[in-house]
Amino acid sequence: MAEPGPAATSCRLEFSVQMTCESCVEAVREALQGLAGVRVLDVRLDSQTVLVEASVAAEQVREQLEASGRRAVLRGMGGPSSPGRQGPAVAAAVAALRGPGAVRGLLRFVQVSPERCLVEGTVDGLQPGPHGLHVHEFGDLSDACDSCGDHFNPDGERHGGPQDEHRHVGDLGNIWADAMGRAAFRLEDSRLKVWDIIGRSVVVDAGEDDLGRGSHPLSGLTGNSGPRLACGVVARAAGLFENPKRICTCDGLTLWDERDRERPPGQPAPHL
C-alpha cells in the first residue's frame, strides 16, 4: 500500500479578501509569495478579490491569505487555462460530508480539462489511517449514507483502484487520516467528469479500500472498506467570476458574516 503523492496539476482560485487599502494589497501579495506552488495573477482592491494559480489545496491558500490578518472566502475555481474574466466557465462542484457520528468534511471537484478532474478536500473526525473514498450513484440522503446506492459505475465494471483500467468511475481509492483524525488530500482523476456527478453523492468509509485486490467477497464490489461514515450530495459550485454574491438573499448575511458563522472545529470555511 503506497500513499498517493500530491498532484502537480494547477487550477485557478478566486477569493474574496477583506482589503481596505493598498497596504492590504501588499500584505496579501507578501503572504502568498511565501507559499510554494502559488502564483498570484491578480489582486484588486476595488472588488476585494484575489486570483491565483495554485498546485496546492484551496484551503491551504485560504489559510495563508488569512495569515496576513484579513478574512478570505473562496468564491470560484477553474482550470489553469481559463483565459480571463470574460472566459468560459469550467465545471466545478462541491460536497459537504456529514454522518451520524463526528466525521465532517468538504470536497471540491474542478474539471481542469476534458481528461482531468481535480479532487481536493479535508475530512475530520476519522480514525488515523486509510479510508475508502467513492462517488456513489444517488444523491439520496433520506436514510443517511445507506440510501446513496452503489459506487457510480456507468460502465458496469468491477471495483478497482484509481489507476486501474477496470474500475468503477466512482472509485477514488483511499484518503489517509493523520494522528489527529484529519485527512487532507488533493488528487487527479482521468475518469471522473464533474458534469456526470452533479446530484450524486460522495461517501467516506470506515476502513481501507483494498482496490479490488483482496480475497473477501466484497473486494470486487466495494473494496471491502467497511461501513459508510459520512456522505454528501455533489452540488454545482461557482466557477471563476461566476459568484457575485455579497449578501445572502435568504437571511441578509454578508459573505463575511457567513464565513464567521459557528462551525465544528477544524471544519473548512464554506465555499459560497
MIVORO-615877 format. One record per atom (N, C-alpha, C, O, CB): x, y, z. Coordinates in steps of 0.001 Angstrom, whole numbers, plus 500000, padded with zeros to 6 digits. Each point is the difference from the previous one (the first is absolute). Glycine has a CB too. Example, Ala and Ser with C-alpha at 12.3 -4.5 7.8 and 13.67 -1.06 7.14 Angstrom:
REM MIVORO-615877
513190494310507800/499110501190500000/500900501200500000/501036499981500665/497072498846500581/501542502223498034/500820501190500060/499230501090500730/500509501108500169/500675498264497686/
//
This chain:
REM MIVORO-615877
500851498806500000/499149501194500000/500882501238500000/500833500157500893/497324498614500335/501686502084497822/500797501224499917/499080501189500041/499010500057499270/502773498781499412/498532502096502154/499181501209500085/500231500855498776/501152500240499640/498930499701502865/498851500540496826/500179500810498796/500654501320500323/499693500635501009/498324498283497980/502888501488500140/500648501279500184/499115501125499514/498984499743499353/503229499162500416/498145502350500525/499184501130499591/500007500191498495/501037499864499351/499433501201502832/498381499248497275/499905500244498570/500634501342499661/499909500960500766/497990497659499108/502753501428498949/500670501221499593/499091500893499161/500375501134499700/501792497640500366/496657500753499548/499090500778499168/499591501283500701/499676499994501187/499497497902497755/500844503185500329/499608501284500581/498591500369499567/499506499524498978/502889501213501048/496966500110500760/498719500574499618/499986501452500473/500850500420500786/497963497314499347/500228503005499387/499880501399500403/498949500134501087/498929499396499929/501768501363497779/499624500041503297/499141500199501153/499692501483500139/500898500841499952/500069497124501195/497757502343499026/499572501388500195/499510500160501441/499095499286500433/500270500951497101/501232500699503204/499633500260501386/499468501416500152/500441500920499312/501290497443501464/497324501796500127/499695501320500532/500856500173501243/500026499126500867/497579500871498209/503088501115501013/500887500268501135/499679501402500513/499910500950499222/501937497519499857/497984501646502224/499598501272500594/501183500969500000/500827499997500912/497458498823500529/501776502009497512/501081500980499830/499408501396499962/498968500225499367/502442498098499379/499240502615501928/499477501368500065/500965501054499476/499615501159499840/499059498118502096/502581500341497792/500987500988499563/501118499300499239/500053498772499947/499400502715502022/501441499307497443/501106499434499238/500956499207500882/500655499069499529/499144502825498874/500283498468502865/500844499230500921/499472498579500154/500772499053500149/499828503058501073/498063497749498741/499389498672500052/500399499184498770/500313498814500099/497747502114501227/501922499726497527/500374499322498765/501428499486500084/500275498861499624/498140502591499093/502486499375501772/501403499598500119/500163498877501011/500799499087499792/499905503229499597/498545497745501704/500071498951501024/499539498659499433/500585498958500296/499019502763501497/499343498313497389/499501498775499379/501029499433499035/500260498797499995/497388502035500238/502935500035498954/501022499533499052/501193499380500733/500505498952499596/498780502833498781/501153498853502679/501140499490500759/499678498659500649/500848499109500038/499896503241500381/498031497502500093/499611498745500634/500025498849498998/500455498902500321/498129502377501303/500927498974497165/499944498940499005/501359499690499396/500227498886499530/497455501797499986/503212500276500491/501342499741499484/500735498956500828/500935499360499518/499134502971499618/499509497502502103/500655499030500865/499442498595499890/500423499113500741/500038502740500771/498584497917497566/499376498694499867/500389499374498666/499606500480498937/498474500258502519/502700498183498613/500435499317498784/498804499421499268/499046499535500624/503162499937500435/497844500558497606/498923499448499198/498882500974499722/498953499604499488/501613498234501455/499630503447499387/498974501020499782/500578501155499197/501070500517500321/497787498836501827/500432501047496810/500392501164499201/498850501009500020/498871499678499629/502641498897498876/498789502642501929/498982501046500065/499758500550498597/500931500447499330/499739500140503048/498074499376497186/499641500500498675/499401501391500062/500231500820499111/499395496845500157/499601502608501784/499309501291500065/499545500264501431/499466499113500666/499776500655496931/500975501462502866/499464500443501289/499301501328499754/500634500954499549/501200497854501797/496863501272498943/499229501205499707/499381500549501278/499176499347500641/500348499810497036/500882502033502673/499479500640501201/498549500406499817/499203499866500929/503089500944499616/497343499690498261/498640500506499796/498946498917500180/498922500269500529/502006501419497909/499371497090501126/499039498896500132/500360499051501133/499281499030500243/500274501143497323/501544500090503129/500475499156501101/500129498543499560/499524499085500672/499396502476500972/501736498249497208/500181498650499473/501478499696499768/500805500885499710/496931499245499218/502584498597501210/501353499507499747/499878498776499112/499241499080500304/501640501806501920/499860499102496682/500017498885499069/501403499393499996/500991500700499792/497184500363498780/501894497629501658/501291499319500003/499904498747499142/498913499483499743/501625501415502560/500624498626497260/500112498669499417/500788499167500993/501094500386500409/498809500475497173/499541497989502809/500585499244501107/500034498515499702/499085499447499390/500105502289502189/501892497627498867/500105498547499947/499951499421501407/500430498870500233/500916501283497646/498122500635503061/499766499543501369/498510500174500293/499277500634499231/503104499989501516/497171498811500364/498575500011500325/499483501413500239/500717500859500514/499536496870500472/498492502499498635/499376501307500174/499973500417501467/500174501176500317/498437498393497653/501172499469502922/499949500321501424/501352500499500497/500060500859500879/498150497418499432/502865501193499134/501340500454500380/500229501440499551/500611500792500716/500235496846499128/498659502695498964/500126501381499511/499171500938500867/500451501090500349/499934498078497301/498390500404502699/499154500842500844/500658500260501360/499968501124500501/497998497961498333/502626499880501758/500673500169501295/501162500983499886/500241500797500907/499105496862499733/501373502278498235/501122500925499810/499501501436499832/500618500940500499/500720497208498445/497551502012500358/499413501333499856/499598500555501368/500240501171500295/498936498229497392/500218499763503134/499549500467501311/501166500216500962/499860500703501001/497991498085498635/503302500606500060/501188500253500811/500474501447499849/500775500493500819/499876497093498942/498879503087499189/500334501414499817/499127500895500867/500180501217500018/500545498283497650/498318499893503059/499126500774500879/498701500423499360/499280500835500548/502730499944500567/497671498645497707/498785500370499289/499134498771499758/500517498924499701/500689502993499212/497484498238501213/499102498882499776/499904499681498508/500045500898499158/498662499726502909/501160498082497618/499980499572498606/498942498917499805/499788499156500870/502660501412498890/496895499473499082/498970499022499638/500249499564498561/500162500839499113/498142500193502495/501727497657498159/500122499488498643/498698500248499244/498926499618500464/502727498626500299/498446502395498076/498799500359499233/499842499171498734/498874499786499551/501323502509501350/500893497234498513/499890499256498752/501279499267499677/501078500361500473/497281501297498713/501511497288499987/501136499204499580/499895499739498509/498901499932499449/501280499006502831/500969500916497069/499993499722498576/501295499379499556/500938499859500785/497506502017498877/501607497750499069/501190499356499454/501150500961499815/499805501215500014/498725497175498862/502685501073500948/501185500842499893/500062500818498724/500750500973499923/500402497369501448/498050501265497605/500055500718498729/498840500949499813/499796500503498895/501398497577500155/498030502185502004/498905500967499883/500560501315499512/500893500544500650/497808498329501190/500817501681497029/500663501123499366/499815501336500685/500681500957499630/499039497818498317/499409501344503017/499824501312500620/498606500165500528/499218499050500016/502485501891498474/497981500247501941/498725500236500658/498817499898499055/498864499859500451/502326501588501139/499054498621497118/498900499806499065/500027498599499401/499237499712499078/500793502735500412/500835496678501019/500173498668499443/498870499063500379/499197500317500877/503241500041499196/497491498486499272/498935499041500284/500174499381501370/501120499831500481/498671499698497088/499092500134503057/500042499366501314/500486498566499869/499720499339499000/498409502136501804/502588498045500185/500446498620500072/499217499327501114/499848500563501084/502479500012498045/497173498220500608/499121499323500942/500664499814501350/501157499589500076/497752499258498022/500369501451502958/500481499811501369/498839499533500854/498842500306499716/502941501473500005/498539497470501335/498968499475500891/500554499904501409/501212500042500212/497729498672497896/500151501156502854/500382499931501401/499071499017500710/498832499864499635/502044502529500324/499652496922501060/499190499089500809/500393500159501455/501177499873500340/498604498494497744/499251501908502785/500227500095501442/499602498669500622/498851499574499884/500738502947500131/501358496826500643/499773498664500550/499582500075501457/500578500739500797/501095498328497605/497305500146501928/499536499867501378/499571498564500228/499692499268499059/499570503152501019/500723497193501182/499526498676500352/499354500034501365/499930501056500628/501855497896497977/497743499908501861/499396499970501330/501014500202501116/499626500357501117/498644498135497973/503005501285500624/501047500178500991/500689501348499873/499379500988499609/500945496561500398/500954502487500323/500744501254500049/500717500346498698/500632501053499910/499646498542502498/499637499543496590/500737500234498761/499332501102499187/498796499965499744/501967497639500239/500049503381499615/499536501110499175/501064500294498944/501187499767500230/497453501208501695/500942499531496934/500983500311498976/499455500870498901/498796500241499916/502283497641500599/499814502586498643/499633500806498840/500896499595498848/501225500021500119/498002501913501331/500153497691497420/500735499628498794/499663500966498885/498876500490499895/501139497097500798/500983502678498475/499802500840498822/500491499255498771/501009499296500047/499236502808501333/499026498059497514/500345499375498731/500141501106498953/499152500889499918/499627496946500701/502275502113498592/500190500962498912/500405499239498750/500966499237500023/499702502599501596/498606498363497294/500346499387498727/501017500905499314/499635500940499294/498079497934500495/503560500829500427/501039500895499480/500233499797498510/500581500864499344/500490499125502901/498487498885497213/500028499738498563/499007498876499739/499526499376500950/502922501372498806/497223498975498985/499063498902499748/500488498652500529/499189499111500264/500065502126497730/502060498601502163/500568498725500445/500418499996501460/500400498949500502/500363500707497194/499165501451503003/500533500054501360/499024500690500939/499556501120499749/502766498913499332/497355499275502006/499185500576501063/500860500080501254/500586499006500427/497256500070498570/502226502090501577/500741500210501234/499043499857501173/498938500622500025/502710500912498813/498735497641502137/499180499763501190/500844500353501220/501089499458500188/497559498696498660/500845502756501977/500726500340501212/499013500140501147/498824500301499795/502980500860498871/498688498619502536/499094500109501123/500673499798501327/501192499701500079/497038499531498451/500979500938502525/500428499775501371/498861499291500721/498850500436499941/502677501617500053/498799496861500681/499015499265500787/500542499856501414/501129499548500188/498016499198497765/500058501634503045/500395499943501408/499178498969500753/498912499620499569/501759502782500334/499866497148501236/499281499081500863/500201498538499671/499265499148500498/499107502620499779/502626497922498880/500259498633499592/500959499298500970/500735500654500740/498874500026496875/500376498017502372/501052499239500671/501268500116499153/499915499963498772/498398498410502281/502855501764499568/501243500095499215/500160498803499061/499689498864500359/501371502426501519/499428498987496918/500217498944499023/499194500206498738/499416501066499807/501056497398502053/499484500523497263/499329500132498699/498492499778500079/499503499216500809/502602500027498128/497186501479500190/498538499899499920/499587500066498529/500465500860499253/499252500215503048/499408498010497297/499517500014498632/499163501233499698/499230500465500841/500804497063499188/500127502997498759/499257501174499550/499398499690498635/500715499600499081/500806501978502220/497165498606498563/499335499632498755/498876500971499657/499360500569500885/501216497043499553/499196502565498272/498788500660499516/498939498919499843/500255498968499380/501057502884499415/497498498375501763/498899499036499923/498938500479499018/499975501168499611/500462498130502761/498694499787497236/499103500269498878/498863500960500313/499510500679499097/501056497088500108/498997502308502065/498830500820500324/500366501114500975/500842499820500880/497674498196498735/500843503131500217/500117501083500970/498841499958500968/499373501026500264/501844500374498066/498495497445502195/498859499775500889/500508499768501414/500623498975500276/498011500052497830/501103501923502798/500443499883501381/498822499746500932/500095500252501201/501830501263498293/496964497986499964/498804499793500814/500215498954501087/499353500052501046/499272500581496986/502283498414501729/500350499001501007/501490500108500288/500730499009500003/497404499441499235/502299502802501007/501419500309500201/500794499462498804/499537500105498864/500199499816503681/501435499513497685/500850499566498890/499538498683499383/500455499638498915/501434501541502174/497222498106499580/499542498710499484/499138500152498754/499833499039499250/500253500068503063/499364502079497454/499135500188498835/500749500609498807/499379500418499022/498694499860502543/503262499769498520/500790500567498895/500221499020498859/500561500366498967/500555501082502687/498443497303498524/500169499011498951/501409499447499938/500789500167500930/497439500979497812/502080498192500150/501319499400499798/500976501040499456/499632501150499760/499300496603499823/502313501825500226/500982500879499372/499507500395498601/499370499203499306/502519499707502014/498404502312498286/499631500472498664/500769499169498976/501230500042499952/498303502326500899/499734496877498335/500624499002499121/499232499889498691/499410498956499722/501422499778502283/499162502318497187/499198499983498766/500477498984498970/499245499646499094/500285502735501312/501715497138499713/500549499072499008/499864498540500417/500414499106499262/501177502671500074/497834497974501838/499805498622500431/501287499253500308/500082498789499795/497884501222498858/503041500706501841/501301499393500306/500018499414501411/499087500239500790/502020501387497648/499944497602501872/500227499540501358/500747501096500755/500566500909499393/499483496651499869/499947502347502052/500679500984500830/501512499928499783/500553498928499753/497591500926501949/502515501305498394/501448500045499838/500586501241500624/499328500716500743/500457497980497171/501482501557501780/500688501183500496/499953501124498988/499681499763498835/501803498785502522/498826502675499058/499897501158499102/500844499890498734/499643500579498974/499910500765503029/501561497924498048/500876499881498837/499710498762499156/500661499781498984/501066501431502309/497301497980499106/499716498755499284/499194500245498731/499186500921499934/500872497868502239/500179500377496825/499214500093498763/498545499629500258/499084500638499481/502965498819499169/497748499500502161/498650499544500327/499676500431501419/500617499527500954/499574498497497471/498838502875501714/499626500579501290/498654500669499858/499547500268498886/502866500073501757/496949499927500467/498829500872499993/500481501430499756/501077500377500462/497636498085501129/500514502318497702/500361501415499821/500104500684501363/500820500899500184/498029499147497558/500326499529503204/499995500626501316/501082499529500939/500041500457501142/497584499792498552/503261498856499884/501058499489500875/501139501004500108/500762500190499052/498628497460500321/500723502992501791/501053500999500216/501088499504500936/500871500777500393/497444500994499224/501657496946500751/501060499438500820/499854500349501472/498897499997500546/502579500124497484/499655500180502608/500023500281501430/500510501402500295/500832500549499278/499516497029501144/499129502982500659/500573501207500577/500605499599501345/499558499029500612/498754502521498203/502692499188501645/500724499633501211/499781501031501097/500290501183499821/501421497636498788/497779500724502520/499803500873501154/501243499967500891/500581498941500240/496917500668499671/502895501564500572/501175500081500866/499631499670501448/498880499578500286/502121502152498183/499953498468502431/499784499644501404/498888500811500637/499447499583501018/502938499796499130/497269501778499276/498928500849500521/498656499672499353/498990500633500308/502693501167500114/498304497221498689/498750499618499350/499637500823498788/498859499954499538/500410499308502641/501684501491497296/499728500843498824/500654499397498762/501175499631500018/498685502421501447/499360497854497461/500505499603498692/499893501211499073/498898500446499680/500416497108500673/501822502970499223/500041501090499032/500630499445498728/501091499432500051/499083502368501773/499167498353497053/500454499331498794/499747500841498763/499162500902499988/500412496916501108/501175501856497871/499870500651498700/500418498971498959/501154499575499977/499302502775500968/498623497253498205/500306498958499027/499411500347498642/499144500876499872/500916497423501963/500419500997497168/499564500231498625/499444498702499454/500584498938500216/501137502886499439/497147498245499634/499381498789499463/499684500197498525/499525501059499589/499509498383502672/501236499516496942/499798500103498551/498642499489499550/499635500179498838/502800499575500891/496808499612501159/498705499440499607/498813500824500490/498940500006499375/502125497764500655/499114502905501061/498919500775500601/499742501276499202/500941500693499612/499649498376502647/498150501239497498/499600501240499331/499013500723500905/499022499404500452/501336499590497228/499884502260502581/499142500742500912/498552499985499538/499090499838500812/502845501606499783/497849498725498114/498614500072499505/499251498671500154/498771499977499933/501973501771498443/499979497152501828/499347498706500196/499637499724501453/499195499110500274/502058500068497768/499326501569502893/499782499657501414/499159501028500748/499698499799501177/502469499020498772/497450502275499399/499108500960500642/498707499282500392/499379499335499171/501619502598499494/498602498202502590/498789499349500478/500228498600500540/499076499393500541/499700501949497824/502431498135501501/500328498712500601/500573500262501393/499781501077500555/500662497853497161/500273500125502852/500499500186501357/501437499517500121/500487499233499169/497188500516501711/502993500713500169/501342499541500359/499902499385501385/499331500538500882/501823501252497695/499523497072501612/499954499289501274/501422499672500447/500824499563499197/496900499472500240/502558501175501846/501262499555500589/499688498829500929/499044500048500774/501993502293499071/499777496609500070/499741498754500718/500894499845501225/500991500712500165/498308498260497682/500327500082503002/500697499800501263/501365499356499826/500902500236500803/496897499567500286/502366499375497858/501233499246499846/500714500260498700/499594500836499192/499412497465502224/502072500956498403/500822500137498802/499367499280498819/499499498885500145/502540501293501288/497980500452497409/499563499389498754/501148499124499492/501114500488499813/497324501478499630/501295496743500334/501062499100499520/500180500080498485/500777499236499428/498733499242502489/499776502443497431/500132500282498568/499673498782499129/500499499872498882/501239501824501686/497420497416499959/499590498837499227/501017498887499969/499864499053499226/498817502467499426/502344498582502185/501072499020499970/499937498985501144/500872499138500109/500506502583498781/497600498374501959/499897499123501151/499257498707499696/499479499812498901/500585502198502523/499896497107499563/499333498706499844/498579500005500550/499274499020499832/502951499896500307/497370502160500508/498654500072500569/498963500090498873/500280500601498963/500631500527503123/497902498289498098/498960500064498962/499620501423499587/499558500219498872/499591497646502024/501022503109500013/499647501381499672/501120500762499287/499818501150499602/498684498822502369/502646499384497873/501136500700499402/499692500525498605/500332501139499671/501174497419501666/497859500612497848/499694500409498630/498777500877499865/499666500443498901/501376497487500394/498277502327501834/498802500844499986/500244501360500636/499632501034499443/498988496908500638/502005502043501093/500171501235500772/501423500227500484/500295501044500581/497363498716500113/503227499279499074/501332500100500579/500019499597501461/501013500156500681/499494501649497712/498363497672502092/499894499543501393/500473501079500969/500762499725500927/499584497909498311/499193503598500536/500479501133500796/499113500330501192/500170501042500633/500836499837497305/498042498235502372/499261500150501242/498810500931499932/499607500446498922/502486499095502185/497326500754500067/498808500844500068/500249501415499469/501134500477499962/498123498182501998/499662501990497635/500068501373499491/499938500973501183/499057499969500790/499842499340497010/502112501550502311/500081500909501141/499318501340499764/499323500520500886/502789498374499702/498064501661498227/499452501332499703/499796500120498504/500670499329499215/500473501684502801/497926499847497591/499675500138498591/499443501400499738/499617500717500924/499928496797498899/500421502851498908/499436501288499615/499650500009498532/500613499289499203/500706501833502582/497704499676497856/499563500127498609/500958500922499252/500416501033500523/497167498586500144/502758499999498116/500862500818499150/499149501088499346/499062499702499261/502510498337500312/498757503205500698/499239501135499465/500906500868499136/501205500097500229/497267499875501783/500926500645497007/500767500904499145/500548501145500839/499301500546500853/499279498852497144/502673500958501755/500634501131500684/500337501076498983/500031499747498796/500908498727502984/499310502715498713/500321501114499118/501346499779499326/500977499610500639/497684501928500813/501371498716497256/501267500049499287/500617501380500165/499510500818500778/499681497462497562/501873501973500933/500656501299500095/499061501126499575/499374499933498942/502828498960500627/497709502137501264/499265501231499710/498495499764499812/499316500824499393/502760500064499550/497411497994501574/498576499706499885/499239500338501273/498772499920500010/501788498284498375/500127502171502686/499334500177501284/500087501456500454/500989500388500621/499541497228499982/498453503196499100/500015501404500414/499453500216501401/499830501143500423/499927499466497203/499962498313503106/499295500089501275/500735500882501001/501190499808500250/497881497925499332/500219503231500987/500502500826501093/499104499872501228/500474500000501136/500519501596497199/497690498295501411/499030499861501087/499063498847499663/499468499936498892/500666502546501669/499662496611500386/499110498863499797/498548500483500018/499571500637500962/502114497793500107/497568501276497886/498623500481499902/499070499321501005/498942500540500324/501467499919497266/499977498352502911/499097499278500905/500064500518501426/498989499981500701/501273498027497862/500901502456501885/500106500447501392/500712501344500176/500179500466501125/499829497152499496/500397503003498270/500603501321500083/501433500023500475/500552501076500228/497218499738500183/502851498027499746/501379499966500467/500963500384498881/499816499593498853/499565498636502810/501636502545498665/501061500275499043/500882498773499894/499900499093500826/500046503381499693/500918497485498477/500878498846499861/500950499888501182/500442498900500334/499397501299497184/500486500939503130/500877499940501181/499239499430501195/500565499252500799/500754502726498347/497379498380500980/499178499390501046/499922498488499794/500118499217500943/498539502911499272/501141497485498525/499879498583499670/501299499260500339/499977498890500531/498374501670497635/502757500065501522/501297499394500273/500226499813501492/500640499035500416/500245502001497502/498587499892502898/500241499967501439/498958499198500776/500089499881501222/500995502319498533/497923497247499533/499005499185500688/500693498861500744/500987499437499527/497277501147498728/501202499092502908/500592498926500793/499920498688499236/498958499676499430/500417501508502699/501733498048497856/500052498698499367/500873499088500840/500764500488500833/498893500525496880/500255497679502094/500778499068500814/501482500282499893/500462500423498941/497773497862500753/502540501494501381/501452500230499959/500639499234498855/499725498820499780/500286501536502694/500857500354496797/500704499371498896/499235499977498696/500567499658498962/500549498993502711/497594501708498354/499197499980498785/500451501132499091/500066501143500451/497971497847500783/502284500733497476/500419501068499098/498924501054499826/498812499716500150/502638498659498679/498964502837500855/499041501066499748/499141499647498801/500470499309499096/501106502384501877/497173498761498991/499111499614498902/500431500589498674/500638501052499953/497517498783501674/501496499489497309/500167500507498637/498677500654499639/498993499314499820/502728498880499506/498277503128500569/498744500712499772/499616499979498528/498968500553499623/501524500911502341/
//
